[in-house]
Amino acid sequence: MGLRGYIGKRIGYSLVLLILVMTLNYIIFMVMPGDPTTLFINPVKKGNDTEVAEQVARLREMWGISDPPVIRFLKYIKNMMTWNFGITFRERTPVANEMMWRLPFTLMLMGGSTILALIIGVSMGALAAHRRGGKFDTASVLTSLVFYSLPTFWMGMVFILIFYSNLHWFPHAHASPAEWALNWPVPFNMASSSSSLLGVIITINPSGFWELMTGYLRHAFLPVFTLTLFQYGGYLLLTRATMVEALTEDYIVTARAKGVSETNVVFKHALKNASLPLITAAALSFGFLLSGAIITEGVYSWPGLGRWIFDAIGYNDYNILQALFYIIAVCVILANFIADLLYGIIDPRIKY
């Protein structure tokens, strides 16, 4: 089987898996207990039983909950395929708009911490394997196990106490300064011009751009720092385990006998051949990127998708949960597909 045949086969498997995931996602919310309509009826003046029943019926008809299961399933498949996720039960705004508003904050938090954890964990894991049995190996393994075992909410509160309450270095909550609500920084200047194709010339406002960047980065430091410390230990231990085995192979002895520098032996020869499990772990981490970090976002009042999922569970907002679970499933399937393709690029011994 050639590369094209392998890609076609994997695409077919991924589509079948996506349909199965979508079906399971629909069944979960069909059998989930609780009726969201009861949360939106006036708790003080509900009226008599007939009036309450009429209110519930109108809400269920408006949201499409009263349709037969088959009709609901077909509408669900169509909506998921066309990315028409409906409206939220509480805010009455499109789910897609709310998701796109929170997406940059989740990418900043989860993407930044995952990339930093990968770089730190893989680098320290490779060095620990190279110096196995030494002080650096012992210290790195011990610290990674400690941070990997600590609850993120406890680390978050400790960091708030240290960096906010005592040192006053970083803010303790939210993704942007509170004063921006009244005076938002202007990172770009726009001026009308007939020489531009759009009729507008856009230039960078250095002071406003710098204020915008530093404001977001200062608020993102503590939650990113918390998640990085929590995640890097897993990559370190995995890298160390695979590297210890790779460093005992014959080709490593041959490379050293040829006079290859120890840095190239560790990072170019051993790490490259030991990277397949790391690719899988990294792909899964990036696949679950949009699931957010519910606990960390709650501690720091971060407006990401994880906290949005937690709030949607409390309100039985099926539209939000179905949309997010579907998006997360698509990302995981896509990440695994990319990881399978990278195997052959990283390791030439793998043939399609």
C-alpha positions in Angstrom: 0.0 0.0 0.0 1.4 3.4 -1.0 1.1 6.7 0.8 -2.1 7.7 -1.2 -3.8 4.4 -0.4 -2.9 4.7 3.3 -4.2 8.3 3.5 -7.4 7.3 1.8 -7.9 4.4 4.1 -7.2 6.6 7.2 -9.7 9.2 5.9 -12.3 6.5 5.6 -11.7 5.2 9.1 -11.8 8.8 10.4 -15.2 9.5 8.8 -16.7 6.3 10.2 -15.3 7.1 13.6 -16.7 10.6 13.3 -20.2 9.3 12.5 -20.0 6.9 15.5 -18.9 9.7 17.8 -21.7 12.0 16.6 -24.2 9.3 17.2 -22.9 8.6 20.7 -22.9 12.3 21.4 -26.6 12.5 20.4 -27.5 9.5 22.5 -25.7 10.9 25.6 -27.8 14.0 25.7 -31.0 12.1 24.8 -30.7 10.0 27.9 -29.2 12.6 30.2 -31.5 13.4 33.1 -32.8 16.9 33.6 -35.0 19.2 31.5 -33.5 22.6 30.7 -37.0 24.2 30.3 -37.6 24.0 34.0 -34.7 26.3 34.7 -36.2 29.2 32.7 -39.6 29.3 34.2 -40.2 32.2 36.6 -39.4 30.6 40.1 -41.6 33.1 41.9 -44.7 33.3 39.7 -44.9 29.9 38.0 -48.7 30.0 38.0 -50.9 26.9 38.2 -50.0 23.6 36.7 -51.8 24.3 33.4 -49.8 27.6 32.9 -46.5 25.9 33.8 -47.3 23.1 31.3 -48.0 25.6 28.6 -44.7 27.5 29.3 -42.8 24.2 29.2 -44.5 23.2 25.9 -43.7 26.5 24.3 -40.1 26.3 25.3 -39.7 22.7 24.2 -41.3 23.6 20.8 -39.1 26.6 20.4 -35.9 24.6 21.1 -37.1 21.6 19.1 -37.0 19.3 22.1 -40.5 18.1 21.5 -39.7 16.7 18.0 -39.6 12.9 17.5 -36.1 11.4 18.2 -35.5 10.5 14.6 -36.3 14.1 13.4 -34.1 15.5 16.2 -31.2 13.2 15.2 -31.4 14.2 11.5 -31.5 17.9 12.4 -28.6 17.3 14.8 -26.5 15.6 12.0 -27.3 18.4 9.6 -26.5 21.1 12.1 -23.2 19.5 13.1 -22.1 19.1 9.5 -23.0 22.7 8.7 -21.6 24.1 11.9 -25.0 25.5 12.8 -25.0 24.9 16.6 -28.1 26.8 17.5 -28.4 29.3 20.3 -27.6 29.2 23.9 -30.4 28.5 26.4 -29.4 31.3 28.8 -27.9 34.2 26.8 -30.1 33.5 23.7 -27.1 34.2 21.5 -25.6 31.9 18.7 -23.4 29.1 20.1 -20.9 29.7 17.4 -20.4 33.4 18.3 -20.0 32.6 21.9 -17.5 29.9 21.0 -15.4 32.1 18.8 -15.3 34.8 21.5 -13.8 32.3 24.0 -11.6 30.4 21.6 -8.6 32.8 21.6 -8.5 32.7 25.4 -8.5 28.9 25.4 -5.8 28.8 22.7 -3.7 31.3 24.7 -4.0 29.3 27.9 -4.0 25.6 26.7 -1.8 26.2 23.6 0.8 28.2 25.4 1.0 25.8 28.4 1.1 22.7 26.2 3.9 24.1 23.9 6.0 25.2 26.9 5.4 21.8 28.7 6.4 19.9 25.6 9.6 21.9 25.2 10.6 21.8 28.9 9.5 18.1 29.4 11.2 16.7 26.3 14.4 18.7 26.8 14.7 17.8 30.5 13.7 14.2 29.8 16.4 13.8 27.2 19.0 15.2 29.5 17.8 13.1 32.4 18.1 10.0 30.3 21.6 11.0 29.2 22.6 11.6 32.8 20.6 8.7 34.3 21.5 7.9 37.8 23.0 11.4 38.5 21.8 14.3 40.5 20.0 16.0 37.6 18.1 12.8 36.7 17.0 12.3 40.3 16.0 16.0 40.8 14.1 16.3 37.5 12.2 13.0 38.1 11.3 14.0 41.7 10.1 17.5 40.8 8.1 16.3 37.8 6.3 13.7 40.0 5.6 16.3 42.6 4.1 18.9 40.3 2.2 16.2 38.3 0.7 15.0 41.6 -0.4 18.4 43.0 -3.9 19.6 42.3 -4.1 22.5 39.9 -6.5 24.4 42.1 -4.1 24.2 45.0 -1.1 25.3 42.9 -3.3 28.2 41.5 -4.2 29.5 45.0 -0.5 29.2 46.1 0.7 31.2 43.1 -2.0 33.8 43.7 -0.9 34.2 47.3 2.8 34.5 46.3 2.7 36.5 43.0 -0.4 38.6 43.7 -0.9 39.0 47.4 2.7 39.1 48.5 4.8 40.2 45.6 2.2 42.1 43.6 3.8 41.0 40.3 0.8 39.6 38.4 -3.0 40.0 38.5 -5.0 37.2 40.1 -8.0 36.9 37.8 -9.6 37.6 34.5 -7.9 37.8 31.1 -7.5 41.6 30.8 -7.3 44.6 33.1 -10.6 45.9 34.5 -9.9 49.4 33.3 -10.1 48.3 29.7 -13.8 48.1 30.1 -13.9 51.9 29.9 -10.7 52.7 27.9 -9.7 49.9 25.5 -6.1 50.3 24.1 -5.9 51.1 20.4 -3.2 48.8 18.8 -3.8 50.1 15.2 -4.4 53.4 13.6 -6.7 53.6 10.5 -6.7 56.5 8.1 -8.6 56.9 4.8 -6.5 56.9 1.7 -7.3 56.7 -2.0 -4.0 54.9 -2.7 -5.0 51.8 -0.8 -7.1 49.1 -2.4 -9.4 49.1 0.7 -9.4 52.9 0.9 -7.8 52.6 4.4 -4.2 52.6 5.6 -3.6 50.6 8.8 -0.6 51.4 10.9 0.6 50.1 14.2 0.2 52.3 17.3 3.3 51.2 19.3 2.0 52.3 22.7 -1.4 50.8 22.3 -0.1 47.6 20.8 2.4 47.2 23.6 -0.2 47.9 26.3 -2.5 45.4 24.7 0.2 42.6 24.6 1.5 43.2 28.1 -2.0 43.4 29.5 -3.0 40.0 28.1 0.4 38.4 28.9 0.4 39.6 32.5 -3.0 38.1 33.1 -2.1 34.9 31.3 1.1 34.3 33.1 -0.2 32.6 36.3 -2.7 30.2 34.7 -0.2 29.3 31.9 2.5 28.8 34.6 0.2 26.6 36.6 -0.7 24.3 33.7 2.8 24.2 32.4 4.1 22.9 35.8 1.3 20.4 35.9 1.8 19.1 32.4 5.6 19.0 31.8 6.2 16.1 34.2 4.3 13.6 32.0 6.4 14.5 28.9 9.6 14.4 31.0 8.9 10.9 32.3 7.8 9.6 28.9 10.8 11.1 27.1 13.2 9.7 29.7 11.7 6.2 29.5 12.0 6.1 25.7 15.4 7.7 25.6 16.9 5.3 28.2 16.0 2.4 25.8 17.2 4.3 22.7 20.6 5.2 24.2 21.5 1.5 24.6 21.0 0.7 20.9 23.9 -0.2 18.6 23.6 2.8 16.3 24.2 5.0 19.3 27.5 3.2 20.0 28.4 3.5 16.3 27.7 7.2 16.3 29.9 7.8 19.3 32.6 5.7 17.8 32.5 7.9 14.6 33.2 10.9 16.8 29.7 12.4 16.7 29.2 15.1 19.4 27.2 14.0 22.4 24.6 16.7 21.7 23.9 15.3 18.3 23.9 11.8 19.7 21.3 12.7 22.2 19.0 15.0 20.3 19.6 14.0 16.7 20.0 10.3 16.8 18.4 9.0 20.0 15.6 11.5 20.5 14.5 11.2 16.8 14.2 7.5 17.0 12.5 7.6 20.4 10.0 10.3 19.5 7.1 8.1 18.2 5.4 7.8 21.7 6.0 11.6 22.1 4.2 12.3 18.9 1.2 10.3 20.1 1.1 12.1 23.5 1.5 15.5 21.9 -1.2 14.8 19.3 -3.7 13.8 22.0 -2.8 16.9 24.1 -3.4 19.2 21.1 -6.5 17.3 20.2 -8.0 18.0 23.6 -6.9 21.6 23.5 -10.4 23.0 23.1 -11.7 21.1 26.1 -10.0 23.8 28.2 -8.9 23.5 31.8 -12.1 23.7 33.9 -10.4 23.9 37.3 -7.7 26.3 36.4 -10.0 28.6 34.5 -12.3 28.6 37.5 -9.5 29.5 39.9 -8.3 32.4 37.8 -11.8 33.4 36.4 -10.5 32.8 32.9 -13.1 33.2 30.2 -12.2 30.0 28.2 -14.1 27.1 26.8 -13.5 24.9 29.9 -15.4 27.2 32.2 -18.1 27.6 29.6 -18.5 23.8 29.6 -18.9 23.8 33.4 -21.5 26.6 33.2 -23.4 24.8 30.4 -23.6 21.6 32.5 -25.2 23.5 35.4 -27.8 24.9 33.0 -28.3 21.7 31.0 -27.5 23.6 27.9 -27.5 20.8 25.4 -26.6 23.0 22.4 -23.3 24.2 24.0 -22.3 20.7 25.2 -23.2 18.9 22.0 -21.3 21.5 19.9 -18.2 21.5 22.1 -18.1 17.7 22.4 -18.4 17.4 18.6 -15.6 20.0 18.0 -13.4 18.2 20.6 -14.0 14.9 18.9 -13.2 16.3 15.5 -9.9 17.8 16.8 -8.9 14.5 18.5 -9.6 12.5 15.3 -7.7 15.0 13.2 -4.8 15.0 15.6 -4.5 11.2 15.5 -4.6 11.4 11.7 -1.8 13.9 11.6 0.2 11.8 14.1 -0.1 8.7 11.9 1.3 10.7 8.9 4.1 12.0 11.0 5.2 8.5 12.0 6.5 7.8 8.5 8.2 11.2 8.2 10.0 10.9 11.5 10.9 7.2 11.3 11.8 6.0 7.8 11.5 2.4 9.1 7.7 2.8 9.0 6.3 2.0 5.6 2.8 2.8 4.5 
